[in-house]
Amino acid sequence: SRGKTQITEMCEGSMLIVHCSKVGHIFRPAHPYDFMGDNIVAKNYLRAARVWFDDELEFFYKIRPQYRDLDAGDLTERMALRERLQCKSYAWFIKNIYPELPLERDLVGAGRVANDAHYCLDTRGGDLAGGNFLYLGSCGDLATPSTNTNRFMMFTKDGRLMGLNYCTDTGYGEEVRFEPCHEQGGTQQFKYDVSTRTLSQDHRCLMGDSTKGYPVMAECDTGNPAQLWTFEFKYF
């Protein structure tokens, strides 16, 4: 998993691949054992974040605010393990191993991206693989932290509009798609104008088309509320 790979890299470990081996996971309709309490998956996420995310822990809480008050249990042994192995920082891991993923300091905006027509960008989980579309969805109460990670977007200082994994790309027709981040600009590079609140690319602007249910690139019109976007978290 990504978590095990991250820890291995940060702690200068090694991973061996057995030739011609296959790894699979068989999902069962029920678990034959007790998870020993509620929210075990959430607790595991939180324990990993508290031990390994360093300065990015607060950003993790912005993505998953429901974890902030969750009890992570005793982390003394895990902290001691990291100290004993003299593991590198999470920032080192992102910059050297997974540079496609930005740190919070690399962002212009993040969180829910809402237009003045009261729609938010919505990944619907599509940013987990290339080829999926970006959609529009209900923003909910913008004054209340959202636990829906499908509405969490990031806009980087180098102009990438992305979900939590993949970048948006306008080079495949009318719809905006998610594709692997290539950091070469082109159809993956946008400009956000702080004064007009437009997201533009080659003299076209991102517009939430509520009749179609997804955003499209259209002729820029700063009087169109469907083209005026606000980030939940701003870094400008």
N, C-alpha and C positions, 0 to 999 in steps of 0.2 A: 504494500500500500504506500501512498505518498508519505504518510506519517513515518513509517519505518525507514523509507529512503531518506527523508529529511534528517532524521536523527543519525543515521549512518554517516551521511555526508558531513553534518555539523561536528561529529565526534571522530572524524577521520577513520571510520571503520571500513570494512570491505563487505561486498556481497557476492557470493558465489552462485553461478548459474549451472545447474547440472545439465549436461548435454541431452537434448531431446526430451527434457522433462516437461510436464504439463501440470498447470495448477488450475483447479476449478473450485467452484463453490456451489453446492447443491442446496437450494432453499427448500425448507420443509414447511408444511402447513402449521406446525405448532412446535414449540420448544419443549424438549423433554426435561428441562432443568429450570430452576428458579433463578431469576436475575438478581435476587437479593436486594430488592428495593426498586423504587420508581426512578425514572429518568437516568437509567444507567448509561445510555448512549450519550446523552447530554453531559453527564458527569465525566465521561471519558474525554469528550471534546474539551471540556473546561480544564481538566487536569493537564492535558497536553498543552493547551494554550498558556496556562499559568506557569508551566515549567520552561517552555521553549520559545514563546513569542516575544519576550523582552519588551521593548518599547512599543511593539505593535499590539499589546494586550488590549489597550483602550480601543483601538480600531476593531479588534475582534468583538468587543462588547457593542460597538455600533452596528455590526453585522448581525449579532445575536444578543440583543439586549436582555432577553429572557434568562440568559446565563449569568448575569452580573451578580445576582443574589443567591445563586445556587451554591450549595456546600460542596467544595471540591475534595474534602477529606484531607488527610495528613499527606503533605507533599515533601516532607523532610527527606525521606529516602531518595526520591527522584531528584531533588535539588542536589543532594550530596553526590549522586551518581554523575550528574552533569559536571559538577565541580571537580570530581575525581578524574574524569576523562578529559577535562580541560577542553570542552566542546566550544566551537566557534559560535558567534552570535547569529540570531535569526536574520539580521540585516545582511550578514556575510552570505548566508545561504541563498537569499533572494537575488543578490547582485551577482553571485558567481555560479549558482546551480540552476536557479529558476528565474532568470531576468525578465521573462514575459509577465510575471506577476509584480505589480508595483507595490512599493511601500507607501504608507500614508503620506510621507513627505513628498512623494512624487505626484500627488494628486492636485487637481484644481477643484474638483467637486466629487461627491460620493453620496450614496444612499438613494432614496427615492428621487427620481427626476420627473417633476410634475410640470405640465404646461398650464397656461392660463385658461384652458378649456376644461380643466379639472380631470385630466387623464395622466396616468403615470406610465413610464416605460416598464414593460413586464417581460422577463425572459421566459416565463413558464417552464423553467428548468432547461431551456434550450441552449444555454451557454456551457453545457457539459460536453457538447460535441459539435463539430463543424457541420454546416449545412442547415441548421435550424433557424427559424425566423425570430425576429424581435417583435413583440406585440404591444398593445396598449391594455391597461387594466385600471381598475379603480384604485385611487390613492389611499382610501381610508382617511382616517383622521391624521392630518399631517402634524398636528400638535402632539401626537402620541407616538413613541417609538414603535416601529413595525417589526414584527417577528417573521415576516414573509421575506425570505432571502431572494425570492424571484423578482422582487422589486428593487433589489440592491444593485446599483450600477456604479461604475467608477469612470471618471474622466481624468486622464493623465496630462501632465504638463507638456508631453510631446504629442498630444492630440488624439489619443486613443480613447474611444468610447467603448467600454467593455463591461461584461458581467463579472462574475467572480472567477471566471476561467478563460473564456474566449473573447476575442475582439469583434465588434460589429464591422461589417463590410458591405459597401453599397455597390459592389461590382457584379452583382448577379441578378439584375433586373430591378423591378419596382420595389420589391421588398428588401428590407435590411436584414442581412443574415449574420450569423455567428460563424467565424472562421478562426483557425489558429492565428495568434498574433505574430506578424512577421516583422514589425518595426521598420518597414520600408516605406511608410507613408501611403501615397496613392489613395485607393478607395477605403483604406482604414484610418485615414487621418482627417480629423475635424478641427474646426476652430470655434471656440466659444467666445462670443462677444459679451463682456460683462455688462455693458451699457444697454444693449438691445436684448440680451438674453437669448440670442439665436445660436443654434448649432449648425454651422455651415460647412460646405465642401464644394469647391469649384463653382461659386456663385449660386449654389442651391442650398436650401435650408431644410432641416429635419422638421417635418410636420406630422402631428398626430392625426391620422385620418380615422375619425371615429366611425364612419360608415363602413370602412373596411376592417377596422379593428386592429390596425397595425400602422406604424409610422412609415412615411414615404419621404423621398427627397423631392422638393417642389421649389418653384420660383420664390425667392425670398420676399416676404411681406411682413414688415415689422408691425403692421396693424392687425395681423391675424393671430388671435390668442392661441391657436393650435401650434404656432411656431415659437412661442415664447416659453422658455424652459428655466426652471429653478431647481437647484440642487438642495437636497436636505442638509447636507454638510458642505460648507464652503471653506476653501483654503485660499481665498484671495481678498 
